[in-house]
Amino acid sequence: MLFAAIGFLLAACAGAPSGGDGKVSGDENGGKIAEALGPSQAQSMKTVTDYCARYDKKGFVTRMDYDANTITFECRRQSRAG
């Protein structure tokens, strides 16, 4: 567990968040997380949230491909209720 935490922190410092054991590819509009489903699914969902928050946006999962073991997501700017 300690090694997983250290690995996550190192990935965050490098600017490339990881989703469980997988990797994130994308830009400020969204992306894809490889090796995202199964035991790492909860971490992958957190990764979507954290990834989009870097751009002051909210993450939305648009596809969960169980055959390819990937999650595709979009980062959308949310209007602020005032």
Phi and psi in radians as a Rosetta constraint file:
Dihedral C 1 N 2 CA 2 C 2 CIRCULARHARMONIC -1.072 0.35
Dihedral N 2 CA 2 C 2 N 3 CIRCULARHARMONIC -0.725 0.35
Dihedral C 2 N 3 CA 3 C 3 CIRCULARHARMONIC -1.145 0.35
Dihedral N 3 CA 3 C 3 N 4 CIRCULARHARMONIC -0.643 0.35
Dihedral C 3 N 4 CA 4 C 4 CIRCULARHARMONIC -1.119 0.35
Dihedral N 4 CA 4 C 4 N 5 CIRCULARHARMONIC -0.726 0.35
Dihedral C 4 N 5 CA 5 C 5 CIRCULARHARMONIC -1.137 0.35
Dihedral N 5 CA 5 C 5 N 6 CIRCULARHARMONIC -0.743 0.35
Dihedral C 5 N 6 CA 6 C 6 CIRCULARHARMONIC -1.114 0.35
Dihedral N 6 CA 6 C 6 N 7 CIRCULARHARMONIC -0.753 0.35
Dihedral C 6 N 7 CA 7 C 7 CIRCULARHARMONIC -1.075 0.35
Dihedral N 7 CA 7 C 7 N 8 CIRCULARHARMONIC -0.726 0.35
Dihedral C 7 N 8 CA 8 C 8 CIRCULARHARMONIC -1.122 0.35
Dihedral N 8 CA 8 C 8 N 9 CIRCULARHARMONIC -0.743 0.35
Dihedral C 8 N 9 CA 9 C 9 CIRCULARHARMONIC -1.124 0.35
Dihedral N 9 CA 9 C 9 N 10 CIRCULARHARMONIC -0.712 0.35
Dihedral C 9 N 10 CA 10 C 10 CIRCULARHARMONIC -1.122 0.35
Dihedral N 10 CA 10 C 10 N 11 CIRCULARHARMONIC -0.715 0.35
Dihedral C 10 N 11 CA 11 C 11 CIRCULARHARMONIC -1.127 0.35
Dihedral N 11 CA 11 C 11 N 12 CIRCULARHARMONIC -0.697 0.35
Dihedral C 11 N 12 CA 12 C 12 CIRCULARHARMONIC -1.135 0.35
Dihedral N 12 CA 12 C 12 N 13 CIRCULARHARMONIC -0.704 0.35
Dihedral C 12 N 13 CA 13 C 13 CIRCULARHARMONIC -1.148 0.35
Dihedral N 13 CA 13 C 13 N 14 CIRCULARHARMONIC -0.567 0.35
Dihedral C 13 N 14 CA 14 C 14 CIRCULARHARMONIC -1.370 0.35
Dihedral N 14 CA 14 C 14 N 15 CIRCULARHARMONIC -0.143 0.35
Dihedral C 14 N 15 CA 15 C 15 CIRCULARHARMONIC 1.463 0.35
Dihedral N 15 CA 15 C 15 N 16 CIRCULARHARMONIC 0.214 0.35
Dihedral C 15 N 16 CA 16 C 16 CIRCULARHARMONIC -2.212 0.35
Dihedral N 16 CA 16 C 16 N 17 CIRCULARHARMONIC 1.592 0.35
Dihedral C 16 N 17 CA 17 C 17 CIRCULARHARMONIC -1.099 0.35
Dihedral N 17 CA 17 C 17 N 18 CIRCULARHARMONIC 2.618 0.35
Dihedral C 17 N 18 CA 18 C 18 CIRCULARHARMONIC -1.934 0.35
Dihedral N 18 CA 18 C 18 N 19 CIRCULARHARMONIC 2.605 0.35
Dihedral C 18 N 19 CA 19 C 19 CIRCULARHARMONIC -1.896 0.35
Dihedral N 19 CA 19 C 19 N 20 CIRCULARHARMONIC 1.726 0.35
Dihedral C 19 N 20 CA 20 C 20 CIRCULARHARMONIC 1.051 0.35
Dihedral N 20 CA 20 C 20 N 21 CIRCULARHARMONIC -2.150 0.35
Dihedral C 20 N 21 CA 21 C 21 CIRCULARHARMONIC -1.588 0.35
Dihedral N 21 CA 21 C 21 N 22 CIRCULARHARMONIC -0.089 0.35
Dihedral C 21 N 22 CA 22 C 22 CIRCULARHARMONIC -1.556 0.35
Dihedral N 22 CA 22 C 22 N 23 CIRCULARHARMONIC -2.945 0.35
Dihedral C 22 N 23 CA 23 C 23 CIRCULARHARMONIC -2.311 0.35
Dihedral N 23 CA 23 C 23 N 24 CIRCULARHARMONIC 2.682 0.35
Dihedral C 23 N 24 CA 24 C 24 CIRCULARHARMONIC -1.770 0.35
Dihedral N 24 CA 24 C 24 N 25 CIRCULARHARMONIC 2.345 0.35
Dihedral C 24 N 25 CA 25 C 25 CIRCULARHARMONIC -2.231 0.35
Dihedral N 25 CA 25 C 25 N 26 CIRCULARHARMONIC 2.421 0.35
Dihedral C 25 N 26 CA 26 C 26 CIRCULARHARMONIC 2.785 0.35
Dihedral N 26 CA 26 C 26 N 27 CIRCULARHARMONIC -2.860 0.35
Dihedral C 26 N 27 CA 27 C 27 CIRCULARHARMONIC -2.508 0.35
Dihedral N 27 CA 27 C 27 N 28 CIRCULARHARMONIC -2.805 0.35
Dihedral C 27 N 28 CA 28 C 28 CIRCULARHARMONIC -1.208 0.35
Dihedral N 28 CA 28 C 28 N 29 CIRCULARHARMONIC -0.166 0.35
Dihedral C 28 N 29 CA 29 C 29 CIRCULARHARMONIC -1.706 0.35
Dihedral N 29 CA 29 C 29 N 30 CIRCULARHARMONIC -0.160 0.35
Dihedral C 29 N 30 CA 30 C 30 CIRCULARHARMONIC 2.469 0.35
Dihedral N 30 CA 30 C 30 N 31 CIRCULARHARMONIC -2.923 0.35
Dihedral C 30 N 31 CA 31 C 31 CIRCULARHARMONIC 3.072 0.35
Dihedral N 31 CA 31 C 31 N 32 CIRCULARHARMONIC -2.736 0.35
Dihedral C 31 N 32 CA 32 C 32 CIRCULARHARMONIC -2.445 0.35
Dihedral N 32 CA 32 C 32 N 33 CIRCULARHARMONIC 2.472 0.35
Dihedral C 32 N 33 CA 33 C 33 CIRCULARHARMONIC -1.985 0.35
Dihedral N 33 CA 33 C 33 N 34 CIRCULARHARMONIC 2.125 0.35
Dihedral C 33 N 34 CA 34 C 34 CIRCULARHARMONIC -1.480 0.35
Dihedral N 34 CA 34 C 34 N 35 CIRCULARHARMONIC 2.673 0.35
Dihedral C 34 N 35 CA 35 C 35 CIRCULARHARMONIC 0.908 0.35
Dihedral N 35 CA 35 C 35 N 36 CIRCULARHARMONIC 0.824 0.35
Dihedral C 35 N 36 CA 36 C 36 CIRCULARHARMONIC -1.720 0.35
Dihedral N 36 CA 36 C 36 N 37 CIRCULARHARMONIC -0.289 0.35
Dihedral C 36 N 37 CA 37 C 37 CIRCULARHARMONIC -1.804 0.35
Dihedral N 37 CA 37 C 37 N 38 CIRCULARHARMONIC 3.073 0.35
Dihedral C 37 N 38 CA 38 C 38 CIRCULARHARMONIC 1.435 0.35
Dihedral N 38 CA 38 C 38 N 39 CIRCULARHARMONIC -2.426 0.35
Dihedral C 38 N 39 CA 39 C 39 CIRCULARHARMONIC -1.063 0.35
Dihedral N 39 CA 39 C 39 N 40 CIRCULARHARMONIC -0.441 0.35
Dihedral C 39 N 40 CA 40 C 40 CIRCULARHARMONIC -1.612 0.35
Dihedral N 40 CA 40 C 40 N 41 CIRCULARHARMONIC 0.113 0.35
Dihedral C 40 N 41 CA 41 C 41 CIRCULARHARMONIC -1.081 0.35
Dihedral N 41 CA 41 C 41 N 42 CIRCULARHARMONIC -0.745 0.35
Dihedral C 41 N 42 CA 42 C 42 CIRCULARHARMONIC -1.087 0.35
Dihedral N 42 CA 42 C 42 N 43 CIRCULARHARMONIC -0.740 0.35
Dihedral C 42 N 43 CA 43 C 43 CIRCULARHARMONIC -1.141 0.35
Dihedral N 43 CA 43 C 43 N 44 CIRCULARHARMONIC -0.647 0.35
Dihedral C 43 N 44 CA 44 C 44 CIRCULARHARMONIC -1.096 0.35
Dihedral N 44 CA 44 C 44 N 45 CIRCULARHARMONIC -0.697 0.35
Dihedral C 44 N 45 CA 45 C 45 CIRCULARHARMONIC -1.116 0.35
Dihedral N 45 CA 45 C 45 N 46 CIRCULARHARMONIC -0.703 0.35
Dihedral C 45 N 46 CA 46 C 46 CIRCULARHARMONIC -1.137 0.35
Dihedral N 46 CA 46 C 46 N 47 CIRCULARHARMONIC -0.650 0.35
Dihedral C 46 N 47 CA 47 C 47 CIRCULARHARMONIC -1.097 0.35
Dihedral N 47 CA 47 C 47 N 48 CIRCULARHARMONIC -0.712 0.35
Dihedral C 47 N 48 CA 48 C 48 CIRCULARHARMONIC -1.026 0.35
Dihedral N 48 CA 48 C 48 N 49 CIRCULARHARMONIC -0.836 0.35
Dihedral C 48 N 49 CA 49 C 49 CIRCULARHARMONIC -1.056 0.35
Dihedral N 49 CA 49 C 49 N 50 CIRCULARHARMONIC -0.858 0.35
Dihedral C 49 N 50 CA 50 C 50 CIRCULARHARMONIC -1.151 0.35
Dihedral N 50 CA 50 C 50 N 51 CIRCULARHARMONIC -0.716 0.35
Dihedral C 50 N 51 CA 51 C 51 CIRCULARHARMONIC -1.060 0.35
Dihedral N 51 CA 51 C 51 N 52 CIRCULARHARMONIC -0.865 0.35
Dihedral C 51 N 52 CA 52 C 52 CIRCULARHARMONIC -1.221 0.35
Dihedral N 52 CA 52 C 52 N 53 CIRCULARHARMONIC -0.555 0.35
Dihedral C 52 N 53 CA 53 C 53 CIRCULARHARMONIC -1.083 0.35
Dihedral N 53 CA 53 C 53 N 54 CIRCULARHARMONIC -0.473 0.35
Dihedral C 53 N 54 CA 54 C 54 CIRCULARHARMONIC -1.069 0.35
Dihedral N 54 CA 54 C 54 N 55 CIRCULARHARMONIC -0.449 0.35
Dihedral C 54 N 55 CA 55 C 55 CIRCULARHARMONIC -1.828 0.35
Dihedral N 55 CA 55 C 55 N 56 CIRCULARHARMONIC 0.257 0.35
Dihedral C 55 N 56 CA 56 C 56 CIRCULARHARMONIC 0.989 0.35
Dihedral N 56 CA 56 C 56 N 57 CIRCULARHARMONIC 0.758 0.35
Dihedral C 56 N 57 CA 57 C 57 CIRCULARHARMONIC -2.286 0.35
Dihedral N 57 CA 57 C 57 N 58 CIRCULARHARMONIC 2.944 0.35
Dihedral C 57 N 58 CA 58 C 58 CIRCULARHARMONIC -1.890 0.35
Dihedral N 58 CA 58 C 58 N 59 CIRCULARHARMONIC 2.402 0.35
Dihedral C 58 N 59 CA 59 C 59 CIRCULARHARMONIC -1.550 0.35
Dihedral N 59 CA 59 C 59 N 60 CIRCULARHARMONIC 2.421 0.35
Dihedral C 59 N 60 CA 60 C 60 CIRCULARHARMONIC -2.266 0.35
Dihedral N 60 CA 60 C 60 N 61 CIRCULARHARMONIC 2.141 0.35
Dihedral C 60 N 61 CA 61 C 61 CIRCULARHARMONIC -1.271 0.35
Dihedral N 61 CA 61 C 61 N 62 CIRCULARHARMONIC 2.225 0.35
Dihedral C 61 N 62 CA 62 C 62 CIRCULARHARMONIC -1.901 0.35
Dihedral N 62 CA 62 C 62 N 63 CIRCULARHARMONIC -0.323 0.35
Dihedral C 62 N 63 CA 63 C 63 CIRCULARHARMONIC -2.780 0.35
Dihedral N 63 CA 63 C 63 N 64 CIRCULARHARMONIC 2.379 0.35
Dihedral C 63 N 64 CA 64 C 64 CIRCULARHARMONIC -2.090 0.35
Dihedral N 64 CA 64 C 64 N 65 CIRCULARHARMONIC 1.849 0.35
Dihedral C 64 N 65 CA 65 C 65 CIRCULARHARMONIC -1.739 0.35
Dihedral N 65 CA 65 C 65 N 66 CIRCULARHARMONIC 1.763 0.35
Dihedral C 65 N 66 CA 66 C 66 CIRCULARHARMONIC -1.242 0.35
Dihedral N 66 CA 66 C 66 N 67 CIRCULARHARMONIC -0.495 0.35
Dihedral C 66 N 67 CA 67 C 67 CIRCULARHARMONIC -1.198 0.35
Dihedral N 67 CA 67 C 67 N 68 CIRCULARHARMONIC -0.732 0.35
Dihedral C 67 N 68 CA 68 C 68 CIRCULARHARMONIC -1.597 0.35
Dihedral N 68 CA 68 C 68 N 69 CIRCULARHARMONIC -0.139 0.35
Dihedral C 68 N 69 CA 69 C 69 CIRCULARHARMONIC 1.043 0.35
Dihedral N 69 CA 69 C 69 N 70 CIRCULARHARMONIC 0.784 0.35
Dihedral C 69 N 70 CA 70 C 70 CIRCULARHARMONIC -2.267 0.35
Dihedral N 70 CA 70 C 70 N 71 CIRCULARHARMONIC 2.728 0.35
Dihedral C 70 N 71 CA 71 C 71 CIRCULARHARMONIC -2.108 0.35
Dihedral N 71 CA 71 C 71 N 72 CIRCULARHARMONIC 2.253 0.35
Dihedral C 71 N 72 CA 72 C 72 CIRCULARHARMONIC -1.861 0.35
Dihedral N 72 CA 72 C 72 N 73 CIRCULARHARMONIC 2.428 0.35
Dihedral C 72 N 73 CA 73 C 73 CIRCULARHARMONIC -2.494 0.35
Dihedral N 73 CA 73 C 73 N 74 CIRCULARHARMONIC 2.811 0.35
Dihedral C 73 N 74 CA 74 C 74 CIRCULARHARMONIC -2.087 0.35
Dihedral N 74 CA 74 C 74 N 75 CIRCULARHARMONIC 2.571 0.35
Dihedral C 74 N 75 CA 75 C 75 CIRCULARHARMONIC -1.883 0.35
Dihedral N 75 CA 75 C 75 N 76 CIRCULARHARMONIC 2.086 0.35
Dihedral C 75 N 76 CA 76 C 76 CIRCULARHARMONIC -2.128 0.35
Dihedral N 76 CA 76 C 76 N 77 CIRCULARHARMONIC 2.422 0.35
Dihedral C 76 N 77 CA 77 C 77 CIRCULARHARMONIC -1.338 0.35
Dihedral N 77 CA 77 C 77 N 78 CIRCULARHARMONIC 2.324 0.35
Dihedral C 77 N 78 CA 78 C 78 CIRCULARHARMONIC -1.805 0.35
Dihedral N 78 CA 78 C 78 N 79 CIRCULARHARMONIC 2.381 0.35
Dihedral C 78 N 79 CA 79 C 79 CIRCULARHARMONIC -1.251 0.35
Dihedral N 79 CA 79 C 79 N 80 CIRCULARHARMONIC 2.503 0.35
Dihedral C 79 N 80 CA 80 C 80 CIRCULARHARMONIC -1.616 0.35
Dihedral N 80 CA 80 C 80 N 81 CIRCULARHARMONIC 2.162 0.35
Dihedral C 80 N 81 CA 81 C 81 CIRCULARHARMONIC -1.282 0.35
Dihedral N 81 CA 81 C 81 N 82 CIRCULARHARMONIC 2.359 0.35
